[in-house]
Amino acid sequence: MTIRRKKRKDEIKVTVGPFRSPADYKACMEIQQEVFGHNVMDVIPVSILVAATRAGGILLGAYSGLGDMIGFTFSILGIHNGKPIQHCCLLAIKAAYKNFDVGFKLQFALRKETLKRQISYITCAFDPMSPLHSYFFLGKLGFQAYAYEENLYGESSDRGLPSDRMTAFWNLESDEVENRLAAGPPRHDFRKEFKQIPVINQLLESAPGLFVSSLIKMDCDAETFLFEIPYNIPEIKNRDLGAAMEWQRNLRQVFRVYFKNGYAAIDFRSFEQDGQLRAGYLLGKQGKKAGSKTPESKLATETKAELTIGK
């Protein structure tokens, strides 16, 4: 199936393709340094990029109309039960270009190249405490998450919080993914949905802009339900580390229990209500009953030890 994307009004001319010269690797390192700052532990060196791509990984750059590299995506080849997968380790974009759909174009091209190699799945590991990342992977691209990894890389540079990650799977050949890539995320009447779909917790404002959770319902058995988190968790991290750690504990508890009971994180949604943003994870049952395994959830369970490189 050929996917024809609807163009956004704010898109700019971007070309995506393989690295063209040694200068691109230098630009790649500069982009990583801009994104990660002085945290050299998060920077992937050129030697690893070259070795991984020679061993079957994929490295694609995004170039502006002037030919300058403005972002890149990098994945490595993995094997599960004799079948290959691509694991997306890094997606990095210059700050000046983050609002121009560059990340989407890079992942769209990564999908195309992966399918060309007759590989049906891309996996990634993203920070569940980042609403922007959660929306990008779950809401925009159509990934689904079945596994939650606690402190995957050890204590991170992110305010000293443990480096928890959500492991997500992208079924490249599913009709749902193809439709989402072509038309964009489906439109929702979030106010109506928040009334119709069970919500397992409520946000309580303990101080202006600082939210805590009510007691979380851990035995919901609805087909789908919402788990609400503050839209401004990154701000909460900077304001109150204790509150941020409490939200991380909430995330661990919810996903540990519900993933075990056969649910997956199938979307991330947000809307504005009374001048305030609301956001949350949509969880849904996999299969006809809780605990049944889809190919993706089985893959998540059985490849847990292999997926340890994604950022």
C-alpha positions as MATLAB code, in Angstrom:
seq = 'MTIRRKKRKDEIKVTVGPFRSPADYKACMEIQQEVFGHNVMDVIPVSILVAATRAGGILLGAYSGLGDMIGFTFSILGIHNGKPIQHCCLLAIKAAYKNFDVGFKLQFALRKETLKRQISYITCAFDPMSPLHSYFFLGKLGFQAYAYEENLYGESSDRGLPSDRMTAFWNLESDEVENRLAAGPPRHDFRKEFKQIPVINQLLESAPGLFVSSLIKMDCDAETFLFEIPYNIPEIKNRDLGAAMEWQRNLRQVFRVYFKNGYAAIDFRSFEQDGQLRAGYLLGKQGKKAGSKTPESKLATETKAELTIGK';
ca = [
       0.000    0.000    0.000;
       1.321    3.445   -0.934;
       0.649    6.004    1.789;
      -0.095    9.543    0.610;
       0.218   11.936    3.512;
      -1.870   15.059    3.928;
       0.465   18.048    4.037;
       0.386   20.445    6.972;
       0.332   24.174    6.361;
       3.378   24.748    8.558;
       5.577   22.106    6.905;
       8.876   23.119    5.332;
      10.787   21.474    2.514;
      12.752   18.589    4.017;
      14.621   15.799    2.253;
      15.286   12.539    4.117;
      17.939   10.075    3.037;
      21.128    8.200    3.974;
      24.152   10.133    5.218;
      26.013   11.583    2.231;
      29.556   12.275    3.479;
      31.820   12.418    6.575;
      30.522   15.961    7.101;
      27.113   14.503    7.902;
      28.564   12.501   10.779;
      30.094   15.699   12.162;
      26.715   17.435   11.863;
      25.095   14.423   13.566;
      27.436   14.790   16.555;
      26.695   18.522   16.759;
      22.953   17.824   16.792;
      23.392   15.271   19.606;
      25.441   17.762   21.619;
      22.721   20.375   21.152;
      20.029   17.918   22.274;
      21.893   16.305   25.187;
      24.088   19.220   26.263;
      27.096   18.144   28.277;
      25.744   14.687   29.092;
      28.253   12.770   26.950;
      26.881    9.418   28.164;
      23.833    9.927   25.917;
      25.838   10.773   22.787;
      26.320    7.880   20.324;
      29.834    8.106   18.791;
      30.503    7.934   15.074;
      32.265    4.569   15.406;
      29.087    2.964   16.787;
      26.884    4.604   14.156;
      29.076    3.255   11.364;
      29.430   -0.234   12.862;
      25.688   -0.561   13.563;
      24.646    0.483   10.058;
      27.154   -1.918    8.494;
      25.594   -4.648   10.624;
      22.070   -3.911    9.357;
      21.007   -0.792   11.249;
      19.506    2.279    9.586;
      20.821    5.857    9.764;
      18.863    8.582    7.975;
      19.360   12.338    7.924;
      16.851   15.142    7.398;
      18.130   18.005    5.228;
      16.792   21.522    4.803;
      16.225   23.171    1.438;
      19.791   24.530    1.704;
      21.168   21.006    2.161;
      22.038   21.367    5.868;
      21.353   18.445    8.194;
      18.659   19.426   10.680;
      17.952   16.042   12.288;
      18.479   12.299   12.047;
      17.093    8.936   13.125;
      19.105    5.850   14.025;
      18.002    2.247   14.504;
      19.791   -1.035   15.065;
      18.999   -4.497   13.749;
      17.659   -7.021   16.234;
      16.609  -10.669   15.925;
      13.656  -12.358   17.591;
      12.921  -16.049   16.991;
      14.886  -15.860   13.767;
      12.929  -12.821   12.527;
      14.486   -9.347   12.251;
      13.250   -6.166   13.935;
      14.606   -2.620   13.849;
      15.032   -0.909   17.219;
      14.955    2.892   16.994;
      17.671    4.100   19.364;
      17.662    7.808   18.683;
      15.640   10.533   16.998;
      17.222   13.981   17.301;
      16.241   17.282   15.694;
      17.692   20.776   15.931;
      15.617   22.912   18.278;
      14.825   25.473   15.566;
      13.064   22.792   13.487;
      11.078   20.901   16.134;
       7.713   22.380   15.142;
       7.925   21.570   11.435;
       7.076   17.849   11.402;
      10.721   16.832   10.835;
      10.516   13.983   13.350;
       7.455   12.560   11.629;
       9.177   12.670    8.233;
      12.230   10.904    9.623;
      10.162    8.102   11.158;
       8.031    7.856    8.020;
      11.233    7.307    6.009;
      12.530    4.836    8.620;
       9.342    2.817    8.206;
       9.727    2.811    4.423;
      13.344    1.643    4.604;
      12.472   -1.022    7.189;
       9.695   -2.440    5.013;
      12.060   -2.419    2.028;
      14.219   -4.826    4.042;
      11.162   -7.049    4.633;
      10.997   -6.232    8.343;
       7.539   -5.721    9.864;
       8.280   -4.210   13.295;
      10.093   -1.203   14.691;
      10.507   -0.929   18.458;
      11.561    1.990   20.626;
      11.928    2.901   24.290;
      10.665    6.353   25.312;
      10.277    8.279   28.547;
       6.688    7.848   29.831;
       7.176   11.031   31.889;
       7.382   13.032   28.649;
       3.900   13.867   27.287;
       5.438   15.084   24.004;
       7.221   11.772   23.425;
       4.155    9.776   24.470;
       1.945   11.678   22.031;
       4.489   11.420   19.206;
       4.949    7.661   19.394;
       1.522    6.484   20.609;
      -0.773    9.205   19.308;
       0.841   10.359   16.093;
       2.684    7.312   14.749;
       0.497    4.526   16.125;
       3.006    2.656   18.288;
       1.550    0.523   21.088;
       3.288   -0.168   24.390;
       3.178   -3.497   26.228;
       6.223   -3.315   28.523;
       7.486   -0.900   31.180;
      11.185   -0.937   32.073;
      12.218    0.499   35.441;
      15.545    2.369   35.623;
      16.652    0.957   32.270;
      19.927    2.907   32.050;
      20.517    3.632   35.722;
      20.102    7.063   37.277;
      19.674    9.588   34.484;
      20.762   13.181   34.034;
      17.077   14.162   34.182;
      17.043   15.704   37.662;
      18.424   12.447   39.077;
      15.241   10.476   38.369;
      15.550    6.761   37.533;
      15.588    6.233   33.753;
      12.231    4.451   33.385;
      11.200    3.706   29.800;
       8.133    2.416   27.983;
       8.884   -0.211   25.337;
       6.641    0.357   22.314;
       6.049   -1.594   19.102;
       5.162   -0.300   15.647;
       3.381   -2.824   13.454;
       4.361   -1.372   10.092;
       1.894   -3.386    8.047;
      -1.254   -2.882   10.114;
      -4.165   -1.049    8.501;
      -4.510    1.191   11.570;
      -0.926    2.402   11.304;
      -1.205    2.984    7.557;
      -4.409    4.994    7.984;
      -2.919    7.069   10.792;
       0.191    7.898    8.783;
      -1.894    8.890    5.773;
      -4.581   10.936    7.515;
      -2.944   11.902   10.810;
      -4.227   11.038   14.280;
      -8.007   10.510   14.323;
     -10.091   13.409   15.587;
     -11.683   12.899   18.970;
     -14.262   14.761   20.994;
     -12.147   14.509   24.134;
     -14.668   16.196   26.429;
     -17.265   13.622   25.396;
     -14.799   10.752   25.641;
     -13.697   11.749   29.138;
     -17.346   11.395   30.149;
     -17.889    8.068   28.364;
     -14.590    6.269   28.982;
     -13.684    5.343   32.578;
     -10.868    7.419   34.093;
      -8.990    5.549   36.829;
      -7.755    8.655   38.653;
      -8.252   12.385   39.057;
      -5.728   15.205   39.216;
      -5.695   17.315   42.351;
      -3.977   20.703   42.295;
      -1.862   20.936   45.454;
      -0.405   24.316   44.403;
      -0.768   26.469   41.279;
       0.406   24.296   38.378;
       1.415   21.436   40.699;
      -0.724   18.309   40.496;
      -0.930   15.079   42.464;
      -3.113   12.050   41.767;
      -6.132   10.844   43.650;
      -6.234    7.194   44.709;
      -5.793    5.200   41.491;
      -8.292    2.464   40.623;
      -6.173   -0.645   40.019;
      -8.945   -3.141   39.221;
     -10.645   -1.528   36.220;
     -11.856   -4.156   33.736;
     -13.294   -1.891   31.027;
     -12.317   -2.509   27.400;
     -10.586    0.899   27.379;
      -9.898    3.470   30.058;
      -7.840    6.601   30.637;
      -5.011    7.170   33.086;
      -4.581   10.920   33.500;
      -1.199   12.582   34.090;
      -0.266   16.261   34.332;
       0.402   17.837   30.932;
       3.247   19.791   32.573;
       5.267   16.954   34.122;
       8.542   18.436   32.737;
       7.782   21.627   34.677;
       6.927   19.637   37.799;
      10.336   17.907   37.560;
      12.020   21.304   37.792;
       9.767   22.651   40.538;
       9.342   19.710   42.901;
      11.479   16.584   42.535;
       9.473   14.801   45.219;
       6.227   15.332   43.292;
       7.918   14.124   40.087;
       9.133   10.965   41.825;
       5.606   10.327   43.103;
       4.292   10.527   39.528;
       6.966    8.090   38.417;
       5.821    5.680   41.139;
       2.232    6.087   39.908;
       3.275    5.265   36.345;
       5.195    2.210   37.499;
       2.235    0.936   39.501;
      -0.362    1.445   36.774;
       1.612   -0.049   33.897;
       3.061   -2.922   35.921;
      -0.420   -4.064   36.947;
      -2.373   -3.405   33.761;
       0.259   -4.698   31.332;
       0.312   -7.906   33.366;
      -3.487   -8.074   33.078;
      -3.416   -7.976   29.278;
      -3.754   -4.252   28.568;
      -1.598   -2.083   26.319;
      -1.036    1.659   26.080;
      -2.738    2.233   22.719;
      -2.896    6.032   22.513;
      -2.006    9.278   24.268;
      -4.584   12.058   24.293;
      -4.790   15.664   25.371;
      -7.307   18.509   25.177;
      -8.062   21.879   26.704;
     -10.806   22.226   29.303;
     -11.706   25.490   31.030;
      -8.450   27.030   29.853;
      -6.381   24.159   31.210;
      -4.665   21.332   29.326;
      -5.480   17.732   30.238;
      -3.555   14.675   29.104;
      -3.596   10.946   29.622;
      -2.798    7.446   28.412;
      -5.520    5.368   26.787;
      -5.182    1.712   27.755;
      -7.051   -1.049   25.983;
      -7.517   -4.803   26.361;
      -5.577   -6.997   23.969;
      -7.502   -9.918   22.495;
     -10.889  -11.125   23.658;
     -10.002  -11.268   27.323;
      -7.419   -9.824   29.663;
      -4.208  -11.789   29.614;
      -4.460  -12.964   25.993;
      -1.407  -12.292   23.841;
      -1.189  -10.421   20.560;
       1.931  -10.981   18.419;
       3.227   -7.607   19.618;
       2.646   -8.255   23.328;
       4.258  -11.702   23.010;
       7.216  -10.052   21.322;
       7.430   -7.491   24.127;
       7.511  -10.207   26.782;
      10.023  -12.452   25.070;
      12.476   -9.774   23.871;
      12.625   -7.784   27.101;
      16.324   -8.482   27.642;
      17.204   -7.535   24.057;
      15.670   -4.050   23.990;
      18.145   -2.135   26.090;
      19.513    0.554   23.794;
      16.607    2.895   22.945;
      16.463    6.439   24.324;
];
